[in-house]
Amino acid sequence: MSKQSSMVHLAISSVLALSGAALTSTALAADDGKEQCAGITKAGKNDCATSTNACHGHVTTDGNAEAWIYVPKGTCDRIVGGRVVQIDVPPPVK
């Protein structure tokens, strides 16, 4: 196997490993006394995909109505523009 081919395989493996870890931490957050709060995220800080992007962290505008983040339960209703949502998060990739 060439050096370039090895580097490509290493890069792909790293990306897959990191995305699996990110999904696991997002899925586990819901069980720790948190709720999903939409409408308050900063650009690039959302926790899951929306209808306009396929991955967490890809929202391009602040306050996107679809984008959500985990916050401690009871907090979202106190934040201007925040609304509690219940969106099923896919299970972690194994």
LONUSE-472587 format. One record per residue: chain; residue in one letter; x, y, z of N, C-alpha, C in turn; residue number from 1. Coordinates in Angstrom, 2 decimals. Example, Ala and Ser with C-alpha at 12.3 -4.5 7.8 and 13.67 -1.06 7.14 Angstrom:
BEGIN
REC chain res     n_u     n_v     n_w    ca_u    ca_v    ca_w     c_u     c_v     c_w   n
REC     A   a   13.19   -5.69    7.80   12.30   -4.50    7.80   13.20   -3.30    7.80   1
REC     A   s   12.85   -2.25    7.08   13.67   -1.06    7.14   12.90    0.03    7.87   2
This chain:
BEGIN
REC chain res     n_u     n_v     n_w    ca_u    ca_v    ca_w     c_u     c_v     c_w   n
REC     A   m    0.85   -1.16    0.00    0.00    0.00    0.00    0.91    1.24    0.00   1
REC     A   s    0.59    2.20   -0.84    1.41    3.40   -0.95    1.20    4.31    0.26   2
REC     A   k    2.14    5.23    0.45    2.06    6.16    1.57    0.82    7.05    1.45   3
REC     A   q    0.51    7.49    0.23   -0.66    8.34    0.01   -1.94    7.57    0.33   4
REC     A   s   -2.01    6.33   -0.11   -3.19    5.50    0.15   -3.37    5.28    1.66   5
REC     A   s   -2.26    5.06    2.36   -2.33    4.87    3.81   -2.86    6.12    4.50   6
REC     A   m   -2.42    7.28    4.04   -2.88    8.54    4.64   -4.38    8.75    4.41   7
REC     A   v   -4.85    8.40    3.21   -6.27    8.53    2.90   -7.08    7.61    3.81   8
REC     A   h   -6.65    6.37    3.97   -7.35    5.43    4.84   -7.36    5.93    6.29   9
REC     A   l   -6.24    6.46    6.74   -6.15    6.99    8.09   -7.11    8.16    8.29  10
REC     A   a   -7.17    9.05    7.31   -8.06   10.21    7.40   -9.52    9.79    7.46  11
REC     A   i   -9.90    8.85    6.60  -11.28    8.37    6.58  -11.63    7.68    7.90  12
REC     A   s  -10.73    6.86    8.40  -10.97    6.17    9.68  -11.13    7.17   10.82  13
REC     A   s  -10.32    8.21   10.81  -10.40    9.23   11.86  -11.74    9.94   11.83  14
REC     A   v  -12.19   10.31   10.64  -13.47   11.00   10.51  -14.61   10.12   11.00  15
REC     A   l  -14.59    8.86   10.61  -15.66    7.94   11.04  -15.64    7.74   12.55  16
REC     A   a  -14.48    7.62   13.13  -14.38    7.43   14.57  -14.89    8.66   15.32  17
REC     A   l  -14.51    9.83   14.85  -14.95   11.06   15.52  -16.44   11.28   15.38  18
REC     A   s  -17.03   10.96   14.22  -18.47   11.14   14.07  -19.24   10.17   14.95  19
REC     A   g  -18.74    8.97   15.12  -19.39    8.03   16.02  -19.36    8.51   17.46  20
REC     A   a  -18.23    9.08   17.87  -18.11    9.62   19.23  -19.04   10.80   19.43  21
REC     A   a  -19.18   11.65   18.43  -20.06   12.81   18.54  -21.51   12.37   18.66  22
REC     A   l  -21.92   11.39   17.87  -23.30   10.90   17.95  -23.58   10.27   19.31  23
REC     A   t  -22.61    9.54   19.83  -22.80    8.90   21.13  -23.00    9.94   22.21  24
REC     A   s  -22.17   10.99   22.22  -22.31   12.00   23.27  -23.62   12.76   23.13  25
REC     A   t  -24.08   13.01   21.91  -25.34   13.71   21.70  -26.51   12.84   22.18  26
REC     A   a  -26.49   11.56   21.86  -27.58   10.67   22.26  -27.63   10.51   23.77  27
REC     A   l  -26.49   10.46   24.42  -26.47   10.28   25.86  -26.88   11.53   26.62  28
REC     A   a  -26.73   12.69   26.01  -27.05   13.94   26.69  -28.52   14.02   27.10  29
REC     A   a  -29.41   13.42   26.32  -30.84   13.48   26.61  -31.18   12.76   27.91  30
REC     A   d  -30.39   11.80   28.31  -30.66   11.04   29.51  -30.13   11.70   30.78  31
REC     A   d  -29.46   12.82   30.65  -28.81   13.46   31.79  -29.56   14.69   32.27  32
REC     A   g  -30.89   14.67   32.29  -31.66   15.80   32.78  -31.62   17.00   31.85  33
REC     A   k  -31.58   16.74   30.57  -31.53   17.83   29.59  -32.73   17.77   28.66  34
REC     A   e  -33.00   18.89   27.99  -34.07   18.95   26.99  -33.52   19.59   25.73  35
REC     A   q  -34.21   19.35   24.62  -33.81   19.94   23.34  -34.47   21.31   23.22  36
REC     A   c  -33.66   22.33   22.98  -34.16   23.70   22.90  -33.83   24.27   21.52  37
REC     A   a  -34.87   24.62   20.76  -34.69   25.14   19.40  -34.80   26.66   19.39  38
REC     A   g  -34.17   27.26   18.39  -34.28   28.69   18.17  -33.26   29.55   18.89  39
REC     A   i  -32.33   28.93   19.60  -31.37   29.73   20.38  -29.92   29.47   20.00  40
REC     A   t  -29.68   28.59   19.07  -28.29   28.21   18.76  -27.55   29.31   18.02  41
REC     A   k  -26.26   29.33   18.23  -25.37   30.19   17.45  -24.96   29.42   16.20  42
REC     A   a  -24.58   30.14   15.17  -24.15   29.50   13.92  -23.04   28.49   14.22  43
REC     A   g  -23.21   27.28   13.69  -22.20   26.24   13.84  -22.21   25.51   15.17  44
REC     A   k  -23.19   25.76   16.02  -23.20   25.16   17.35  -24.40   24.25   17.62  45
REC     A   n  -25.18   23.91   16.58  -26.35   23.05   16.79  -25.92   21.61   17.10  46
REC     A   d  -26.78   20.86   17.83  -26.46   19.50   18.24  -26.89   18.42   17.26  47
REC     A   c  -27.73   18.73   16.29  -28.17   17.70   15.35  -28.57   18.33   14.03  48
REC     A   a  -28.81   17.50   13.03  -29.15   17.97   11.68  -30.50   18.68   11.64  49
REC     A   t  -30.69   19.50   10.59  -31.97   20.16   10.33  -32.38   19.81    8.91  50
REC     A   s  -33.47   20.40    8.43  -33.90   20.11    7.06  -32.96   20.73    6.02  51
REC     A   t  -32.12   21.67    6.44  -31.22   22.32    5.48  -29.77   21.88    5.59  52
REC     A   n  -29.46   20.99    6.53  -28.10   20.46    6.63  -28.14   19.05    7.19  53
REC     A   a  -27.05   18.33    7.00  -27.05   16.91    7.33  -26.26   16.55    8.59  54
REC     A   c  -25.76   17.54    9.30  -24.91   17.19   10.43  -24.95   18.26   11.50  55
REC     A   h  -24.61   17.86   12.73  -24.54   18.85   13.81  -23.41   19.83   13.52  56
REC     A   g  -23.60   21.05   13.98  -22.57   22.07   13.79  -22.57   22.75   12.44  57
REC     A   h  -23.58   22.50   11.61  -23.58   23.06   10.25  -24.58   24.18   10.03  58
REC     A   v  -25.28   24.65   11.04  -26.21   25.76   10.87  -25.40   27.03   10.61  59
REC     A   t  -25.83   27.82    9.63  -25.05   28.99    9.23  -25.55   30.31    9.81  60
REC     A   t  -26.70   30.30   10.49  -27.23   31.54   11.06  -27.55   31.37   12.55  61
REC     A   d  -27.43   32.43   13.29  -27.82   32.41   14.70  -29.34   32.35   14.81  62
REC     A   g  -29.86   31.65   15.82  -31.29   31.62   16.09  -32.13   30.86   15.09  63
REC     A   n  -31.54   29.94   14.34  -32.28   29.14   13.37  -33.42   28.42   14.09  64
REC     A   a  -34.64   28.54   13.56  -35.83   27.98   14.22  -35.80   26.46   14.32  65
REC     A   e  -35.12   25.77   13.41  -35.05   24.31   13.43  -33.89   23.77   14.25  66
REC     A   a  -32.84   24.53   14.36  -31.63   24.06   15.04  -31.84   24.04   16.55  67
REC     A   w  -31.35   22.98   17.19  -31.52   22.87   18.63  -30.22   22.45   19.30  68
REC     A   i  -30.18   22.71   20.60  -29.08   22.25   21.45  -29.68   21.70   22.74  69
REC     A   y  -28.90   20.87   23.43  -29.33   20.39   24.74  -29.06   21.46   25.79  70
REC     A   v  -30.04   21.68   26.64  -29.91   22.59   27.79  -30.49   21.87   29.01  71
REC     A   p  -30.12   22.29   30.22  -30.71   21.66   31.41  -32.24   21.81   31.40  72
REC     A   k  -32.94   20.76   31.83  -34.41   20.79   31.85  -34.91   22.01   32.61  73
REC     A   g  -35.94   22.66   32.04  -36.54   23.83   32.65  -35.89   25.14   32.24  74
REC     A   t  -34.80   25.07   31.49  -34.08   26.28   31.09  -34.61   26.89   29.81  75
REC     A   c  -35.00   26.08   28.85  -35.37   26.56   27.52  -36.50   27.58   27.55  76
REC     A   d  -37.52   27.31   28.35  -38.67   28.23   28.41  -38.30   29.61   28.97  77
REC     A   r  -37.18   29.71   29.64  -36.74   30.99   30.21  -35.88   31.80   29.24  78
REC     A   i  -35.51   31.22   28.12  -34.63   31.89   27.15  -35.48   32.52   26.05  79
REC     A   v  -35.25   33.79   25.77  -35.99   34.50   24.72  -35.75   33.79   23.39  80
REC     A   g  -36.84   33.42   22.71  -36.74   32.74   21.43  -36.62   31.23   21.53  81
REC     A   g  -36.44   30.71   22.74  -36.28   29.27   22.93  -37.61   28.55   22.99  82
REC     A   r  -37.65   27.36   22.43  -38.84   26.52   22.54  -38.40   25.07   22.66  83
REC     A   v  -39.03   24.35   23.56  -38.69   22.95   23.79  -39.22   22.13   22.62  84
REC     A   v  -38.37   21.28   22.07  -38.77   20.38   20.99  -38.40   18.96   21.39  85
REC     A   q  -39.07   18.00   20.78  -38.74   16.59   20.99  -38.45   15.99   19.63  86
REC     A   i  -37.20   15.88   19.31  -36.77   15.33   18.02  -36.01   14.06   18.29  87
REC     A   d  -36.41   12.97   17.63  -35.72   11.70   17.81  -34.32   11.80   17.22  88
REC     A   v  -33.35   11.45   18.04  -31.95   11.43   17.60  -31.63   10.00   17.22  89
REC     A   p  -31.04    9.78   16.03  -30.71    8.41   15.63  -29.71    7.80   16.60  90
REC     A   p  -29.78    6.48   16.78  -28.83    5.82   17.68  -27.41    5.94   17.15  91
REC     A   p  -26.42    5.83   18.03  -25.03    5.92   17.60  -24.68    4.83   16.59  92
REC     A   v  -23.80    5.16   15.67  -23.32    4.20   14.68  -22.30    3.30   15.36  93
REC     A   k  -22.45    1.99   15.18  -21.50    1.05   15.81  -20.58    0.46   14.79  94
